[in-house]
Amino acid sequence: MTDESEQSANDKSEITEETPIVTSHQLELADQTLAYTATVGKMPLKDEKEKIAAQIFYTAYTLDAETDPAERPLIFVFNGGPGSASIWLHMGALGPKRVDMGEEGFMPPPPYKLSDNAHTWLDLGDLVFIDPVGTGYSRAADPADNEKYWGLEEDLEAVGEFIRLYLSRSKRWTSPLYLAGESYGATRAAGLAGHLIDRGIAFNGVILISTVMNFQTLRFTKANDLPYALYLPSFCAAAHYHGLLDDDLQKRELRELLHEAAAWAETDYTVALAKGDRMSDKERAAIAGRLSRYTGLSQRFILGADLRINIMSFCKELLRDDKRAVGRLDSRFIGIMASAEGSTFDFDPSMNAIIPPYTAVYNQYVREQLGYETDLNYEILSFKVNENWKYQGGQFPDTSEGLRAAFAKNPFMRVLVAQGYYDLATPFQAAYYSLAHMGLDPALRDNITVSEYEAGHMMYVHEPSLAKLKADATAFILQ
């Protein structure tokens, strides 16, 4: 039997709430100066006994203005993974500071640099960057309990509770409210819109960046032919970028070409896949020829793949002759492979290009400028979270119903969908398919705005796309 002191040492109630770190800053932009306050801390999530069960790390930026803070838009921001911290949108797109990745967004030589973000969203609204449990510095009180938060429904509950607490503690219940999520963060945002409307929290707008809601559109599984058609326009974009299409297609305007590829994929290609072994040799050859024309891959490879091009094999096959692979997150990126053999790449060159710069710059920034000191590792992207995530809803979870329900209950809500042409993780046509199949009432369809970018999954690493994303967000929020 343990004594009282041992019980106390093992008790989760020993974790106490941190006092947030508050600092003042100023950002000089071309046309204005933004004076703002940064708040860094951990929001406690409590169990039924009012003991801290977990802490969610966050960074909030609030503009120092004479107007009532409750009248300013408040934007809650998170990334995806699902094991990703909010560092990418924080330090790449929306925050007042960003990692300097150059104009194209390719990996710069070390040491890496922090720069002012001329395209910050801080002039549009106050920003709250959220790191779900298991990412960033967010942890359960008992490490054994971390996995209790690693699931679709559990995550909605935890992040939803964070938002409720932040609104209460900051006295922002009457502010115009927005969600901004990237990748699985878009999955989360769609689900939260439906989850929180039933708890009295209605959003003015939801911003879905590199969207996935219906996982059937992305998962290459047996008897699921949907992704093959939805990925084709993005494969076409990658081949066009690397100059691998026939001359007549290379000369075409990109969006016009992708529209043509998407129309063919949704008609002739989809019908052909549905026929399966009932296709004649002539039909099969015709489909393979058209696929080769749109993807730059050989007909021999396509026929060998049974007309079904998997994302990972495409990344390796496109530049196989050069012993190179293109990025999954952004097919503009090229990586040197150990061998031309094999069906998958050694590493994702687009992911490898961003992890070192963002890791180094953020760890310096949070300590040096935001004043947050800790020996805890900042989990930028936790593969443990990804591997142990529980996707309720079967093989193909879908949060588009949550978004549809939120629209039905709050017809004033608007949605901005931002998609990159070169994104092979969440292809743009898959997002449009999900939007078209969510059962949204016709009277509400104009509440959705779609914007496209000549970059990849994290379109904002490409500086022209970063500027366009800010312009699109400005028009959306100030509408």
N, C-alpha and C positions, 0 to 999 in steps of 0.2 A: 504493500500500500504506500503510495507516495505521500509525502508530507505537504503541508500547505504551500510552502515556497516553491516546490517542484511543480505543483498544479498551476501556480500563478505564472511560472516561467513558460509553461506550455499553453497557457490560455490565450486565445486569439484577441481577447480584450486588452492584452498588453500593448497592442498596436494602437498608438494614439494619433489623433488627427494633426496633420501638419499645418502650420501657419503659412499661407501662400506668400511667395516672394513677389513684391511689387516694386517695379522700377519705372522711371520716366524716360521718354525718348523723344526724338524729333527726326522727321524724315523730310529732306528737301527734294521736292519734285520740281519739274520744269515750270509748272504754272501755280504751285501752291506749296505751303509748308504744313506738314501734318505733325502736330504735337499729340502724343499718345501715351497711354499707360499700358505696360505689359504685366500680366499677372500669371505666375507659374505655380502650380501646386497639384495636390492630389485630392480629388473629391471622394469622400468615404461612402461606400455602399454598405448599409447596415442590415443585419439579419433580423429575424422576428424578436430577438432578445435585445435589440438595439446595440449589438456589438458590431464593430467594423469587420465585415466579411471580405471586403476587397477595397482597393483604392484605384481610382482612375486618374491618370496623369493628364493634365491639360495645360494649354497655353492660351491665354486670352489677351486680345489687343482691343483696347477701347479708346476711341478718339476723345481727346480733351476738348470739349466744345461747350459753348454756353447754353446750347439747347438741352432740353430734358433728355437724358439718356434713354428713357423709356420710349421716346419717339423715333429713335434711330433703329434701322434694321439690325437684327442680330442674326449672324450666320454661323450655324454649327457645322463643322467641317471634319471629315474623316476619310481615310483611304480604305483600302480593301484587303486583299490577300486570300483569306480573311485575317491572316496573321501579320498584317502590316500596320506600322505606326502611321501617324498623320504627317510624318516628316516630308513626304513628297509634295503634297499640296501646300504645306506650311512653308517649306524652304524652296519650292520650285515655282509657285504660281501666286498664291493669295497673300502671303505674309508680307511685312514691310521689308524684309531682307530675303535674299535668295542666293543660292549657290551659283557661282559664275561658271556656266557651261559653254560660253561662246554663243555665236548666233545660231549654229545648226544644232547644238545640244550634244555633240559628240564629246567623248571623254577628254578633258584637258590634261596636260602634264601636271604632276604634283610639284610643289604644294598647292593645295586647292584654296580658292578665295571666296570670301563673302562679299556681296555687293548690295547696294540699295536696290530695291525692287520698284522700278518706275511704273510697274503695272499692278501694284498691290490693290486689293479690294477694300482696303481700310477706309478709303474715302466714300465707299458705297455703304458700309455698315461695319459694326463691331464684329470681330472674328473670334471664334472659340474652336481651337483645334483639339480633338479628342483622340486619345490613344486607348482603345479597348483593352480589357484585361488580357495580359500575356504579351502585349506589345508596348513599346516605349518603356516607361518606368512603371507601368500599371501592373499590379500583382494582386492575387488573393492574399488574405492575411495568413492563411495556412497554404504553403506551396502545393499541398495535396489537393487543394480545392480549385486550383486554376482551371482544370478541365471542366468544372461545373459551368463555366462561362463560355465554353467553346462550342457553341451550337447556334443555329439560326435563331431559334426562339429565345434561347438564353441570352444571346447577344442583344436582341431587340429589347428585352426586359432591362438589361444592365445599362445600355446606352440611353434608353428611354428614361430610366431613373436618374441618370446623370443630368439629362436635359431638364427634368423636373426640378431637381435640386438647384441647378444653376439659375434657373428662372426665379426661384424663390430667394436664394441667397443674394442675387444681384438685383432683385426687384425689377425684373424685366418681363413680367407676364404680359404686359400690354404692348410690348415692342412688336413691330412687324418681324415675323420669324421665317427663317430660311434654313434649309438643309442643303449641303453640298457634299456629295460623295463620289469617289472614283472607284471603278472596277467593282469588287465586292462591296465597296462603300456605296455604290449605286444600288446594289441589292439591298443593303441595309437601309438606305434612305427611302426606297420604295416601301419596304416593310414598316419602317418607323412612321411614315405618313399615315398608314392605316392603323398602326398600333396606338399612336398617340392621340389621334382624333377622338378615340373612344375614352380618353382620359382627360379630355378638355383642352388639348393642345393642338391648335390648327395652324397650319403653315400657309404663309402667303405664297411661297414658292419652293420648289425642289429642283436642284441642279444635279443632273445625272451626267457624270463625266466618264467616258469609256464604259458604257453601260452593259450590265448583264442582270436580267431579272429572271428569265426562264432558262434554266441550265440545259434543257434539251437542245437549245440552239448552239451549244458549245461542246458538248461531250460526244466524242467519237466512239460510240459503243455499238455493239452488234445490233442490227435491225433498226438503228436510228440513222437514217440517211439525211436528216435535216441539216446538220452542220456542213455537209459537203457542198450543198447549194449555197448556203449563206456565207461560207468562207470564200467562195470563188471570186467575188469582186475585189476582196482584199488581196488575194493571190495575184490578181490582175494588176492591182496597184503596185505591188512589190516588183513584179516583173517589168512593169513600165518604168519604174524608178531606176532600175538597174540596166535599162536599155536592152532587154532580152526579147521583146516582142517584134513581130514583123514590122517593117518600115512604115507601112500604112497605119498600123495601130500606134506606133511610137509618135507619129505626127498628130494624132488625135488629141483634142482637149481632154484632160484626164477625167473630169466628172462626167462628161458625155460618154466616154468609153466605159466607165464603171457602171453607168446607168444601163448601157447596152448589155454588158456582161451580167448584171443583176436580172434584167428582164429575161435573158436566155436561161439563166440558172433556175429561175422560178417557174419556167414553162418546160421547154424541151428537155433540159437536164433533169429536172425533178421527175418528169414522166418517165424518162429513161431509167433512172434509178429505181423507180417503183416497179418496173417490169422485171428487174432482176435477170434470171437466167432465161426468161422468155424473149429477150432481145435477140434479134437476128445478128449475124456477123456483120452485115452491112450497116445496121443501125449502130452497132458497137463501134465500128471503125469511124463512122461519121461523128459520134459523140466524142471519141478520143481525139479526133482531129480538131474539133472546136475547142475542147479543153486545152489542147496543146497550144492553140492559137492565143487563148486568153491567159495562159499561165507561163508560157515560155518553156515548159517541160516537154520532154520527148514523148511521142505517142507510144513508144515501147514501154517507157516507165508507167504511163497512165494505164495502158492495157494490163500491165503486170499488177497494177494496184486495183484492178477491177473497176476502173473509172472513179475510184474513191480516193481522193488525195487528202491524207491526214496532215494536220498542221505541222507536226514535228518532222515528218518525212519531207514536206515541202521546204522547210527551213534549211534542211541539209542538201536537198536535191538541186535547188535553184542554181547554186554556184559550186556544185560538187567538182566540176572539172578544174576549178581553181583552188580546191581544197579549202573552201571558205563556206560559211553558213551565214544566213541572215537572221536578224533578231526576231524573237516572238513578240516582245513588247513593241518593237519598232523595226519594221523590215528595212528601213534605211541603213541600219547598222550592220556591219560586217565583222565576223570573227574568224580568226585563223584556227582551223581545225587540225588535230594531230594526224588525221588520216582522211582520205576521201572515201573510205569504206564506212559502212554502217548506215542506219536509217534515222538516227537522231544526232543532234549536235552535242559537242562536248560541254558547252556552256552557252547561255543566251548572251550574245554580245551586247544587246541593248540593256540587259539587266546589269551585266558586269561593268558597263561604262558609267553607271550612275551610283552604284553602291559605295565605292571608295570616296568620291567627292562629297556626297551627302553625309556619309558617316563622319568624316573628319570635320567638315564645316559645322555640322550641327553640334557635335560634342564640344567644340570650342565656343560656339555662340551661346549655348545654354548656360555655360559656366561664366564666360567672360562678360557677356552683355546682359543676360537675364538673371545672373546671380544665383543659379540653382546648382548647388554642390552635392554630389552623391558618388559613391563608388559602384552603385548598381549599374549594370550594363543596360544601355538603351537598345532595346530590341527593335531594330529597324524593320526586319522581316523575319518572323519566327516560323521556321519550317515545322517545328514541333506543334505549333498552333494549327498550321495548315493540315498536317497529317492526321491530327486528332479531332478535327472539326466534325460536328454532327449536323448533317444536312437533313433536317426533317422534311418530309414531303416526298420520300422515296428517292429514286435514282435521279429525278429531275426536279429539284425544288424550284419554286416559282413565286416571287414576291410581287408580281405585277397585279395580283388580285388585291393586295394591300393598297397599292397605288390607285387602282380603280375604285375601291371602296372609299378612299380618302377623297377622291374627286366627287363621288356621289354625295358624300356627307358635307363636303366643303367645296361647292362649285366655283368659289372665288380663287381657289388654288391654281397656280400655273406651274408648268414644268419646262425647263430648258434642258435639252439633250445635246451633249457635245461629243462628237465622234471623230477620230482620226482615220484617214485613209489607210495608213500603213500599220494599223493596229491589228496584229494577228492573235492577240489574247482575247479581246472582245470586239470582233469585227463589226463594222457599222451596219451591215445588212442584217445581222442577227438582232441588233437593237431595234431596228425598224420593224422586223418581224414580230418581236415581242410587243411593241406598241400597237401594231395592227391587230393583234390577237388577244388583247386584254379585255375586250368587250366594253370599251368606253362608249358612253352615250354620244351620239353624233353632235348633240348640243355643246359638248365639252371638248371636242377634238381640237378646236382652235386655241385651247388653253395650252397646247403643247407646241413648243418652238424647237426646231432642229437646226444645229449648226455643225459644219464640217471643217476639217483642218488638214492641211498637207503635212501631217506628221503622224506619230504613232499613238500608242496607249497613253503616254504622258506627253501629250501634244505640246505642253508648255515648256519642255526643254528646248524646243525650237522657238527662237525668239519672235519671229513673225507670227507664229501661232499663239504664243503667249499674249501678244498685243491684241490679236483678234479675240481671244477668249475674254480678255478684260473688256473689250468693246461690246461683246455679246452679253456679258454679265451686266454691264452698265445699262444697256437697253432693256434687259430683262428686269432688273431690280428697280430701276427708276421709271418704268412704264406706268 
